[in-house]
Amino acid sequence: MSFATKKLGNTGEQWAAHYLTTKGYEIIDCQVHSRFGEIDLIVRDGDMTVFVEVKTRSNRNFGSPEEALTTWKQYKLIHAAEDYLSRTDNYRGDWRVDLVVIDVEKGALKRIDHYENVLW
């Protein structure tokens, strides 16, 4: 992953955290690593623990940000979430996985959408 790609991803995660906060979510943690991969954001929606995958794109060369949530990525997210829950005291209530997609144009936020409970 190039420096520019990593920087874009980090910026997208910051925008997503701010966006979710304005919607009333409480940020618990970010960039949580496990042997199954990284969880971009962990937030609370009331008693619901929410694991948030953030996909940021500055062009469509590799498809839309929504298309990046592949079956394999979902598998990794489920296992990363279960790993997190097994080793933390922050868990209470139910949990789900959400997706925040961000389109950037010339370094500026063009679109941000939030999809709840995206596992299928």
MODELLER restraints for C-alpha pairs under 7 A, 6 or more apart:
rsr = mdl.restraints
at = mdl.atoms
rsr.add(forms.Gaussian(group=physical.xy_distance, feature=features.Distance(at['CA:9:A'], at['CA:56:A']), mean=6.02, stdev=0.5))
rsr.add(forms.Gaussian(group=physical.xy_distance, feature=features.Distance(at['CA:12:A'], at['CA:56:A']), mean=5.63, stdev=0.5))
rsr.add(forms.Gaussian(group=physical.xy_distance, feature=features.Distance(at['CA:12:A'], at['CA:102:A']), mean=6.65, stdev=0.5))
rsr.add(forms.Gaussian(group=physical.xy_distance, feature=features.Distance(at['CA:13:A'], at['CA:40:A']), mean=6.88, stdev=0.5))
rsr.add(forms.Gaussian(group=physical.xy_distance, feature=features.Distance(at['CA:13:A'], at['CA:54:A']), mean=6.15, stdev=0.5))
rsr.add(forms.Gaussian(group=physical.xy_distance, feature=features.Distance(at['CA:16:A'], at['CA:100:A']), mean=6.57, stdev=0.5))
rsr.add(forms.Gaussian(group=physical.xy_distance, feature=features.Distance(at['CA:25:A'], at['CA:43:A']), mean=6.27, stdev=0.5))
rsr.add(forms.Gaussian(group=physical.xy_distance, feature=features.Distance(at['CA:25:A'], at['CA:44:A']), mean=5.58, stdev=0.5))
rsr.add(forms.Gaussian(group=physical.xy_distance, feature=features.Distance(at['CA:25:A'], at['CA:45:A']), mean=5.18, stdev=0.5))
rsr.add(forms.Gaussian(group=physical.xy_distance, feature=features.Distance(at['CA:26:A'], at['CA:43:A']), mean=5.35, stdev=0.5))
rsr.add(forms.Gaussian(group=physical.xy_distance, feature=features.Distance(at['CA:26:A'], at['CA:44:A']), mean=5.01, stdev=0.5))
rsr.add(forms.Gaussian(group=physical.xy_distance, feature=features.Distance(at['CA:26:A'], at['CA:45:A']), mean=6.80, stdev=0.5))
rsr.add(forms.Gaussian(group=physical.xy_distance, feature=features.Distance(at['CA:27:A'], at['CA:42:A']), mean=6.33, stdev=0.5))
rsr.add(forms.Gaussian(group=physical.xy_distance, feature=features.Distance(at['CA:27:A'], at['CA:43:A']), mean=4.44, stdev=0.5))
rsr.add(forms.Gaussian(group=physical.xy_distance, feature=features.Distance(at['CA:27:A'], at['CA:44:A']), mean=6.56, stdev=0.5))
rsr.add(forms.Gaussian(group=physical.xy_distance, feature=features.Distance(at['CA:28:A'], at['CA:42:A']), mean=5.40, stdev=0.5))
rsr.add(forms.Gaussian(group=physical.xy_distance, feature=features.Distance(at['CA:28:A'], at['CA:43:A']), mean=5.02, stdev=0.5))
rsr.add(forms.Gaussian(group=physical.xy_distance, feature=features.Distance(at['CA:28:A'], at['CA:44:A']), mean=6.92, stdev=0.5))
rsr.add(forms.Gaussian(group=physical.xy_distance, feature=features.Distance(at['CA:29:A'], at['CA:41:A']), mean=5.90, stdev=0.5))
rsr.add(forms.Gaussian(group=physical.xy_distance, feature=features.Distance(at['CA:29:A'], at['CA:42:A']), mean=5.10, stdev=0.5))
rsr.add(forms.Gaussian(group=physical.xy_distance, feature=features.Distance(at['CA:29:A'], at['CA:43:A']), mean=6.96, stdev=0.5))
rsr.add(forms.Gaussian(group=physical.xy_distance, feature=features.Distance(at['CA:30:A'], at['CA:40:A']), mean=5.45, stdev=0.5))
rsr.add(forms.Gaussian(group=physical.xy_distance, feature=features.Distance(at['CA:30:A'], at['CA:41:A']), mean=4.34, stdev=0.5))
rsr.add(forms.Gaussian(group=physical.xy_distance, feature=features.Distance(at['CA:30:A'], at['CA:42:A']), mean=6.08, stdev=0.5))
rsr.add(forms.Gaussian(group=physical.xy_distance, feature=features.Distance(at['CA:31:A'], at['CA:38:A']), mean=6.02, stdev=0.5))
rsr.add(forms.Gaussian(group=physical.xy_distance, feature=features.Distance(at['CA:31:A'], at['CA:39:A']), mean=5.57, stdev=0.5))
rsr.add(forms.Gaussian(group=physical.xy_distance, feature=features.Distance(at['CA:31:A'], at['CA:40:A']), mean=4.62, stdev=0.5))
rsr.add(forms.Gaussian(group=physical.xy_distance, feature=features.Distance(at['CA:31:A'], at['CA:41:A']), mean=6.21, stdev=0.5))
rsr.add(forms.Gaussian(group=physical.xy_distance, feature=features.Distance(at['CA:32:A'], at['CA:38:A']), mean=5.47, stdev=0.5))
rsr.add(forms.Gaussian(group=physical.xy_distance, feature=features.Distance(at['CA:32:A'], at['CA:39:A']), mean=5.08, stdev=0.5))
rsr.add(forms.Gaussian(group=physical.xy_distance, feature=features.Distance(at['CA:32:A'], at['CA:40:A']), mean=6.59, stdev=0.5))
rsr.add(forms.Gaussian(group=physical.xy_distance, feature=features.Distance(at['CA:33:A'], at['CA:39:A']), mean=6.44, stdev=0.5))
rsr.add(forms.Gaussian(group=physical.xy_distance, feature=features.Distance(at['CA:34:A'], at['CA:80:A']), mean=6.01, stdev=0.5))
rsr.add(forms.Gaussian(group=physical.xy_distance, feature=features.Distance(at['CA:36:A'], at['CA:76:A']), mean=5.53, stdev=0.5))
rsr.add(forms.Gaussian(group=physical.xy_distance, feature=features.Distance(at['CA:36:A'], at['CA:79:A']), mean=6.28, stdev=0.5))
rsr.add(forms.Gaussian(group=physical.xy_distance, feature=features.Distance(at['CA:36:A'], at['CA:80:A']), mean=5.17, stdev=0.5))
rsr.add(forms.Gaussian(group=physical.xy_distance, feature=features.Distance(at['CA:37:A'], at['CA:76:A']), mean=6.53, stdev=0.5))
rsr.add(forms.Gaussian(group=physical.xy_distance, feature=features.Distance(at['CA:37:A'], at['CA:80:A']), mean=6.34, stdev=0.5))
rsr.add(forms.Gaussian(group=physical.xy_distance, feature=features.Distance(at['CA:39:A'], at['CA:51:A']), mean=6.74, stdev=0.5))
rsr.add(forms.Gaussian(group=physical.xy_distance, feature=features.Distance(at['CA:39:A'], at['CA:52:A']), mean=6.88, stdev=0.5))
rsr.add(forms.Gaussian(group=physical.xy_distance, feature=features.Distance(at['CA:39:A'], at['CA:53:A']), mean=6.59, stdev=0.5))
rsr.add(forms.Gaussian(group=physical.xy_distance, feature=features.Distance(at['CA:39:A'], at['CA:80:A']), mean=6.98, stdev=0.5))
rsr.add(forms.Gaussian(group=physical.xy_distance, feature=features.Distance(at['CA:40:A'], at['CA:52:A']), mean=6.02, stdev=0.5))
rsr.add(forms.Gaussian(group=physical.xy_distance, feature=features.Distance(at['CA:40:A'], at['CA:53:A']), mean=5.50, stdev=0.5))
rsr.add(forms.Gaussian(group=physical.xy_distance, feature=features.Distance(at['CA:40:A'], at['CA:54:A']), mean=6.31, stdev=0.5))
rsr.add(forms.Gaussian(group=physical.xy_distance, feature=features.Distance(at['CA:41:A'], at['CA:51:A']), mean=6.02, stdev=0.5))
rsr.add(forms.Gaussian(group=physical.xy_distance, feature=features.Distance(at['CA:41:A'], at['CA:52:A']), mean=4.97, stdev=0.5))
rsr.add(forms.Gaussian(group=physical.xy_distance, feature=features.Distance(at['CA:41:A'], at['CA:53:A']), mean=6.82, stdev=0.5))
rsr.add(forms.Gaussian(group=physical.xy_distance, feature=features.Distance(at['CA:42:A'], at['CA:50:A']), mean=5.72, stdev=0.5))
rsr.add(forms.Gaussian(group=physical.xy_distance, feature=features.Distance(at['CA:42:A'], at['CA:51:A']), mean=4.74, stdev=0.5))
rsr.add(forms.Gaussian(group=physical.xy_distance, feature=features.Distance(at['CA:42:A'], at['CA:52:A']), mean=6.04, stdev=0.5))
rsr.add(forms.Gaussian(group=physical.xy_distance, feature=features.Distance(at['CA:43:A'], at['CA:49:A']), mean=6.05, stdev=0.5))
rsr.add(forms.Gaussian(group=physical.xy_distance, feature=features.Distance(at['CA:43:A'], at['CA:50:A']), mean=5.15, stdev=0.5))
rsr.add(forms.Gaussian(group=physical.xy_distance, feature=features.Distance(at['CA:43:A'], at['CA:51:A']), mean=6.57, stdev=0.5))
rsr.add(forms.Gaussian(group=physical.xy_distance, feature=features.Distance(at['CA:44:A'], at['CA:50:A']), mean=5.79, stdev=0.5))
rsr.add(forms.Gaussian(group=physical.xy_distance, feature=features.Distance(at['CA:47:A'], at['CA:92:A']), mean=6.29, stdev=0.5))
rsr.add(forms.Gaussian(group=physical.xy_distance, feature=features.Distance(at['CA:47:A'], at['CA:93:A']), mean=5.27, stdev=0.5))
rsr.add(forms.Gaussian(group=physical.xy_distance, feature=features.Distance(at['CA:48:A'], at['CA:93:A']), mean=5.55, stdev=0.5))
rsr.add(forms.Gaussian(group=physical.xy_distance, feature=features.Distance(at['CA:48:A'], at['CA:94:A']), mean=5.06, stdev=0.5))
rsr.add(forms.Gaussian(group=physical.xy_distance, feature=features.Distance(at['CA:48:A'], at['CA:95:A']), mean=5.30, stdev=0.5))
rsr.add(forms.Gaussian(group=physical.xy_distance, feature=features.Distance(at['CA:49:A'], at['CA:91:A']), mean=6.69, stdev=0.5))
rsr.add(forms.Gaussian(group=physical.xy_distance, feature=features.Distance(at['CA:49:A'], at['CA:94:A']), mean=6.31, stdev=0.5))
rsr.add(forms.Gaussian(group=physical.xy_distance, feature=features.Distance(at['CA:49:A'], at['CA:95:A']), mean=4.57, stdev=0.5))
rsr.add(forms.Gaussian(group=physical.xy_distance, feature=features.Distance(at['CA:49:A'], at['CA:96:A']), mean=6.65, stdev=0.5))
rsr.add(forms.Gaussian(group=physical.xy_distance, feature=features.Distance(at['CA:50:A'], at['CA:95:A']), mean=5.57, stdev=0.5))
rsr.add(forms.Gaussian(group=physical.xy_distance, feature=features.Distance(at['CA:50:A'], at['CA:96:A']), mean=5.11, stdev=0.5))
rsr.add(forms.Gaussian(group=physical.xy_distance, feature=features.Distance(at['CA:50:A'], at['CA:97:A']), mean=5.65, stdev=0.5))
rsr.add(forms.Gaussian(group=physical.xy_distance, feature=features.Distance(at['CA:50:A'], at['CA:98:A']), mean=6.66, stdev=0.5))
rsr.add(forms.Gaussian(group=physical.xy_distance, feature=features.Distance(at['CA:51:A'], at['CA:81:A']), mean=6.85, stdev=0.5))
rsr.add(forms.Gaussian(group=physical.xy_distance, feature=features.Distance(at['CA:51:A'], at['CA:96:A']), mean=6.31, stdev=0.5))
rsr.add(forms.Gaussian(group=physical.xy_distance, feature=features.Distance(at['CA:51:A'], at['CA:97:A']), mean=4.74, stdev=0.5))
rsr.add(forms.Gaussian(group=physical.xy_distance, feature=features.Distance(at['CA:51:A'], at['CA:98:A']), mean=6.18, stdev=0.5))
rsr.add(forms.Gaussian(group=physical.xy_distance, feature=features.Distance(at['CA:52:A'], at['CA:97:A']), mean=5.77, stdev=0.5))
rsr.add(forms.Gaussian(group=physical.xy_distance, feature=features.Distance(at['CA:52:A'], at['CA:98:A']), mean=4.79, stdev=0.5))
rsr.add(forms.Gaussian(group=physical.xy_distance, feature=features.Distance(at['CA:52:A'], at['CA:99:A']), mean=5.58, stdev=0.5))
rsr.add(forms.Gaussian(group=physical.xy_distance, feature=features.Distance(at['CA:52:A'], at['CA:100:A']), mean=6.96, stdev=0.5))
rsr.add(forms.Gaussian(group=physical.xy_distance, feature=features.Distance(at['CA:53:A'], at['CA:98:A']), mean=6.31, stdev=0.5))
rsr.add(forms.Gaussian(group=physical.xy_distance, feature=features.Distance(at['CA:53:A'], at['CA:99:A']), mean=4.91, stdev=0.5))
rsr.add(forms.Gaussian(group=physical.xy_distance, feature=features.Distance(at['CA:53:A'], at['CA:100:A']), mean=6.29, stdev=0.5))
rsr.add(forms.Gaussian(group=physical.xy_distance, feature=features.Distance(at['CA:54:A'], at['CA:99:A']), mean=5.92, stdev=0.5))
rsr.add(forms.Gaussian(group=physical.xy_distance, feature=features.Distance(at['CA:54:A'], at['CA:100:A']), mean=4.82, stdev=0.5))
rsr.add(forms.Gaussian(group=physical.xy_distance, feature=features.Distance(at['CA:54:A'], at['CA:101:A']), mean=5.89, stdev=0.5))
rsr.add(forms.Gaussian(group=physical.xy_distance, feature=features.Distance(at['CA:55:A'], at['CA:65:A']), mean=5.26, stdev=0.5))
rsr.add(forms.Gaussian(group=physical.xy_distance, feature=features.Distance(at['CA:55:A'], at['CA:100:A']), mean=6.37, stdev=0.5))
rsr.add(forms.Gaussian(group=physical.xy_distance, feature=features.Distance(at['CA:55:A'], at['CA:101:A']), mean=4.89, stdev=0.5))
rsr.add(forms.Gaussian(group=physical.xy_distance, feature=features.Distance(at['CA:55:A'], at['CA:102:A']), mean=6.19, stdev=0.5))
rsr.add(forms.Gaussian(group=physical.xy_distance, feature=features.Distance(at['CA:56:A'], at['CA:65:A']), mean=6.20, stdev=0.5))
rsr.add(forms.Gaussian(group=physical.xy_distance, feature=features.Distance(at['CA:56:A'], at['CA:101:A']), mean=5.90, stdev=0.5))
rsr.add(forms.Gaussian(group=physical.xy_distance, feature=features.Distance(at['CA:56:A'], at['CA:102:A']), mean=4.59, stdev=0.5))
rsr.add(forms.Gaussian(group=physical.xy_distance, feature=features.Distance(at['CA:56:A'], at['CA:103:A']), mean=5.86, stdev=0.5))
rsr.add(forms.Gaussian(group=physical.xy_distance, feature=features.Distance(at['CA:57:A'], at['CA:65:A']), mean=6.12, stdev=0.5))
rsr.add(forms.Gaussian(group=physical.xy_distance, feature=features.Distance(at['CA:57:A'], at['CA:102:A']), mean=6.30, stdev=0.5))
rsr.add(forms.Gaussian(group=physical.xy_distance, feature=features.Distance(at['CA:57:A'], at['CA:103:A']), mean=5.05, stdev=0.5))
rsr.add(forms.Gaussian(group=physical.xy_distance, feature=features.Distance(at['CA:57:A'], at['CA:104:A']), mean=6.07, stdev=0.5))
rsr.add(forms.Gaussian(group=physical.xy_distance, feature=features.Distance(at['CA:58:A'], at['CA:103:A']), mean=5.89, stdev=0.5))
rsr.add(forms.Gaussian(group=physical.xy_distance, feature=features.Distance(at['CA:58:A'], at['CA:104:A']), mean=4.69, stdev=0.5))
rsr.add(forms.Gaussian(group=physical.xy_distance, feature=features.Distance(at['CA:58:A'], at['CA:105:A']), mean=5.82, stdev=0.5))
rsr.add(forms.Gaussian(group=physical.xy_distance, feature=features.Distance(at['CA:65:A'], at['CA:101:A']), mean=5.69, stdev=0.5))
rsr.add(forms.Gaussian(group=physical.xy_distance, feature=features.Distance(at['CA:66:A'], at['CA:101:A']), mean=6.56, stdev=0.5))
rsr.add(forms.Gaussian(group=physical.xy_distance, feature=features.Distance(at['CA:74:A'], at['CA:119:A']), mean=6.58, stdev=0.5))
rsr.add(forms.Gaussian(group=physical.xy_distance, feature=features.Distance(at['CA:85:A'], at['CA:91:A']), mean=6.13, stdev=0.5))
rsr.add(forms.Gaussian(group=physical.xy_distance, feature=features.Distance(at['CA:96:A'], at['CA:117:A']), mean=5.55, stdev=0.5))
rsr.add(forms.Gaussian(group=physical.xy_distance, feature=features.Distance(at['CA:97:A'], at['CA:116:A']), mean=6.93, stdev=0.5))
rsr.add(forms.Gaussian(group=physical.xy_distance, feature=features.Distance(at['CA:97:A'], at['CA:117:A']), mean=5.15, stdev=0.5))
rsr.add(forms.Gaussian(group=physical.xy_distance, feature=features.Distance(at['CA:97:A'], at['CA:118:A']), mean=6.02, stdev=0.5))
rsr.add(forms.Gaussian(group=physical.xy_distance, feature=features.Distance(at['CA:97:A'], at['CA:119:A']), mean=6.63, stdev=0.5))
rsr.add(forms.Gaussian(group=physical.xy_distance, feature=features.Distance(at['CA:98:A'], at['CA:115:A']), mean=5.69, stdev=0.5))
rsr.add(forms.Gaussian(group=physical.xy_distance, feature=features.Distance(at['CA:98:A'], at['CA:116:A']), mean=4.53, stdev=0.5))
rsr.add(forms.Gaussian(group=physical.xy_distance, feature=features.Distance(at['CA:98:A'], at['CA:117:A']), mean=5.09, stdev=0.5))
rsr.add(forms.Gaussian(group=physical.xy_distance, feature=features.Distance(at['CA:98:A'], at['CA:118:A']), mean=5.57, stdev=0.5))
rsr.add(forms.Gaussian(group=physical.xy_distance, feature=features.Distance(at['CA:99:A'], at['CA:114:A']), mean=5.87, stdev=0.5))
rsr.add(forms.Gaussian(group=physical.xy_distance, feature=features.Distance(at['CA:99:A'], at['CA:115:A']), mean=5.12, stdev=0.5))
rsr.add(forms.Gaussian(group=physical.xy_distance, feature=features.Distance(at['CA:99:A'], at['CA:116:A']), mean=6.53, stdev=0.5))
rsr.add(forms.Gaussian(group=physical.xy_distance, feature=features.Distance(at['CA:99:A'], at['CA:118:A']), mean=6.57, stdev=0.5))
rsr.add(forms.Gaussian(group=physical.xy_distance, feature=features.Distance(at['CA:100:A'], at['CA:112:A']), mean=6.95, stdev=0.5))
rsr.add(forms.Gaussian(group=physical.xy_distance, feature=features.Distance(at['CA:100:A'], at['CA:113:A']), mean=5.65, stdev=0.5))
rsr.add(forms.Gaussian(group=physical.xy_distance, feature=features.Distance(at['CA:100:A'], at['CA:114:A']), mean=4.49, stdev=0.5))
rsr.add(forms.Gaussian(group=physical.xy_distance, feature=features.Distance(at['CA:100:A'], at['CA:115:A']), mean=6.29, stdev=0.5))
rsr.add(forms.Gaussian(group=physical.xy_distance, feature=features.Distance(at['CA:101:A'], at['CA:112:A']), mean=5.62, stdev=0.5))
rsr.add(forms.Gaussian(group=physical.xy_distance, feature=features.Distance(at['CA:101:A'], at['CA:113:A']), mean=5.34, stdev=0.5))
rsr.add(forms.Gaussian(group=physical.xy_distance, feature=features.Distance(at['CA:101:A'], at['CA:114:A']), mean=6.56, stdev=0.5))
rsr.add(forms.Gaussian(group=physical.xy_distance, feature=features.Distance(at['CA:102:A'], at['CA:111:A']), mean=5.49, stdev=0.5))
rsr.add(forms.Gaussian(group=physical.xy_distance, feature=features.Distance(at['CA:102:A'], at['CA:112:A']), mean=4.50, stdev=0.5))
rsr.add(forms.Gaussian(group=physical.xy_distance, feature=features.Distance(at['CA:102:A'], at['CA:113:A']), mean=6.69, stdev=0.5))
rsr.add(forms.Gaussian(group=physical.xy_distance, feature=features.Distance(at['CA:103:A'], at['CA:109:A']), mean=6.38, stdev=0.5))
rsr.add(forms.Gaussian(group=physical.xy_distance, feature=features.Distance(at['CA:103:A'], at['CA:110:A']), mean=5.38, stdev=0.5))
rsr.add(forms.Gaussian(group=physical.xy_distance, feature=features.Distance(at['CA:103:A'], at['CA:111:A']), mean=5.01, stdev=0.5))
rsr.add(forms.Gaussian(group=physical.xy_distance, feature=features.Distance(at['CA:103:A'], at['CA:112:A']), mean=6.60, stdev=0.5))
rsr.add(forms.Gaussian(group=physical.xy_distance, feature=features.Distance(at['CA:104:A'], at['CA:110:A']), mean=5.10, stdev=0.5))
